[in-house]
Amino acid sequence: MKSAVTVPLIRCSFLSVIAALSLLLPVHAQKPTLTNTPNQPQPIDPNNPNTLRPAVQNNSILSLDGGKRLMSEASQAVNSQNYDAAAKKLQEARLVFNQLSNFYQDLNSSFSGIDNRVADAQRKKALETAQMRDEATYQLALVHRAQNKPELAVPLLIQIVKSQNPTRDLGKKAYQQLLELGFVDAPFPRGANSTSSSSQK
């Protein structure tokens, strides 16, 4: 009778020890389960917490479509005059497009001299996403102007002029904004200020 009671107790305590030890195992020893939950947060690169890792899902925010979706949401917020929400969406879009451009540039460098066809394809994507980044930056600068925050708009506009070049359309528009804000006083191209002022009358 004594042994019949002892054996279950020993077995029970042994199982308790196993369960306790399993809880103490390091996290990396346990295999993570991968799920395809739609709005699941994207994993973060531990070496650079400001950089999102690219994900396989089509609805990932780190994609051209994800960035465009943020731009569309920002546009809706502007139409509703919800400038704080618009600024937040545009900042996120800038981050997405900038990271995509950097990733494609890295791929371009990796394939350069190995497979020029792949390298050229990545270079085109890098340019496309950089253009989208600058457009998001321009829209963000306009939102800051609407918020009466020129101190936030001016650095963004200068970034665009530097990235785009003053001779390109977006670069010209950014410089014109700087002129209207009074940050610069020399119109570009020459005579543009008098032309625009006469067209406004």
C-alpha positions in Angstrom: 0.0 0.0 0.0 2.9 2.3 0.9 4.7 1.7 -2.5 1.5 2.2 -4.5 1.1 5.7 -3.1 4.8 6.6 -3.5 5.2 5.7 -7.2 2.5 8.2 -8.4 4.0 10.9 -6.2 7.5 10.3 -7.6 6.1 10.3 -11.2 4.1 13.5 -10.5 7.1 15.4 -9.1 9.3 14.2 -12.0 6.8 15.6 -14.5 6.7 18.9 -12.5 10.5 19.2 -12.7 10.4 18.6 -16.5 7.7 21.2 -16.9 9.6 23.7 -14.9 12.8 23.0 -16.8 11.0 23.6 -20.1 10.0 27.0 -19.0 13.6 27.9 -18.2 14.9 26.9 -21.7 16.3 29.9 -23.6 13.9 31.4 -26.1 16.2 30.7 -29.1 16.0 27.0 -28.4 12.2 27.0 -29.0 11.1 27.0 -32.6 8.9 30.0 -33.4 5.6 29.3 -35.1 5.1 31.3 -38.3 1.6 32.7 -39.0 0.1 34.6 -41.8 -2.0 37.0 -39.7 -2.9 39.9 -41.9 -2.1 42.8 -39.6 0.8 41.1 -37.9 3.7 43.5 -37.0 6.8 43.1 -39.2 9.9 41.7 -37.6 12.7 44.2 -36.6 16.3 43.8 -37.6 18.1 43.6 -34.2 21.2 45.3 -35.7 19.1 48.3 -36.9 15.8 48.7 -35.1 14.8 51.5 -37.4 14.8 49.2 -40.4 11.9 46.8 -41.1 12.8 43.5 -42.6 11.1 42.7 -45.9 8.3 40.2 -45.5 6.9 37.7 -47.9 3.2 38.6 -47.4 1.6 40.7 -50.2 0.0 43.0 -47.7 3.4 43.8 -46.1 3.9 47.5 -45.4 7.4 47.2 -46.7 6.5 47.1 -50.3 5.7 49.6 -53.1 2.0 48.9 -52.6 2.3 49.4 -48.8 3.9 52.8 -49.4 1.3 53.8 -51.9 -1.4 52.7 -49.5 0.0 55.0 -46.8 0.1 57.9 -49.3 -3.6 57.3 -50.2 -4.5 57.3 -46.5 -2.5 60.5 -46.0 -4.4 62.1 -48.9 -7.8 61.1 -47.3 -6.6 62.7 -44.0 -5.6 65.9 -45.8 -9.1 66.1 -47.4 -10.6 65.7 -44.0 -8.1 68.5 -42.7 -6.7 66.0 -40.2 -3.2 67.2 -40.7 -1.7 65.4 -37.8 -2.8 62.0 -39.1 -1.7 63.0 -42.6 1.8 63.9 -41.4 2.1 60.6 -39.5 1.1 58.6 -42.6 3.5 60.5 -44.9 6.4 60.1 -42.4 5.7 56.3 -42.5 5.5 56.4 -46.3 8.9 58.2 -46.5 10.4 55.6 -44.3 9.0 52.7 -46.3 10.1 54.2 -49.7 13.6 55.1 -48.3 14.2 51.6 -47.0 13.0 50.0 -50.2 15.3 52.3 -52.2 18.3 51.4 -50.0 17.5 47.6 -50.3 17.3 47.8 -54.1 20.5 49.8 -54.2 22.2 47.0 -52.1 20.9 44.4 -54.5 22.1 46.4 -57.5 25.6 46.6 -56.0 25.6 42.9 -55.2 24.7 41.9 -58.8 26.9 44.5 -60.5 29.5 42.7 -62.6 27.8 39.4 -62.0 24.4 39.7 -63.8 23.9 43.1 -65.3 20.3 42.3 -66.2 19.4 41.8 -62.5 21.5 44.7 -61.5 19.7 47.1 -63.9 16.3 45.9 -62.7 17.2 46.6 -59.1 18.7 50.0 -60.1 15.4 51.0 -61.8 13.4 49.9 -58.7 15.8 51.9 -56.5 15.2 55.0 -58.6 11.4 54.4 -58.6 11.2 54.1 -54.9 13.5 57.1 -54.3 11.2 59.2 -56.5 8.2 58.0 -54.4 10.1 58.9 -51.2 10.7 62.4 -52.5 7.1 62.8 -53.5 6.0 61.7 -50.0 8.5 64.2 -48.6 7.1 67.0 -50.7 3.5 66.2 -49.6 4.7 66.1 -46.0 6.3 69.6 -46.4 3.0 70.9 -47.7 1.2 69.5 -44.7 3.6 71.2 -42.4 3.0 74.5 -44.3 -0.8 73.9 -43.7 0.0 73.4 -40.0 1.9 76.7 -40.0 5.2 74.9 -39.2 7.7 76.3 -41.7 10.6 75.1 -39.5 9.6 71.6 -40.3 8.8 72.2 -44.0 12.1 73.9 -44.9 14.5 71.0 -44.2 12.3 68.6 -46.1 12.1 71.0 -49.1 15.9 71.4 -49.1 16.3 67.6 -49.1 14.1 67.3 -52.2 16.1 70.0 -54.1 19.3 68.1 -53.2 17.9 64.7 -54.1 16.0 65.7 -57.3 18.2 68.5 -58.6 16.8 72.0 -59.1 16.2 71.4 -62.8 13.7 68.6 -62.4 10.0 69.2 -61.9 9.8 68.2 -58.2 13.0 70.0 -57.4 11.6 73.2 -59.0 8.4 72.9 -57.0 10.3 72.4 -53.8 12.5 75.4 -54.5 9.3 77.5 -55.3 8.0 76.5 -51.9 11.2 77.8 -50.3 10.8 81.0 -52.2 7.2 81.4 -51.0 8.2 80.7 -47.4 10.8 83.5 -47.7 13.7 81.1 -47.0 15.3 82.1 -50.3 14.9 85.2 -52.3 16.4 84.4 -55.7 13.8 82.9 -58.1 14.7 79.9 -60.2 14.5 79.7 -63.1 15.1 83.4 -63.6 11.8 85.3 -64.1 9.8 82.4 -62.6 8.7 84.5 -59.7 7.4 87.4 -61.9 5.7 84.8 -64.2 3.9 83.1 -61.3 2.9 86.3 -59.6 1.4 87.6 -62.9 -0.5 84.3 -63.4 -2.0 84.6 -59.9 -3.5 88.1 -60.7 
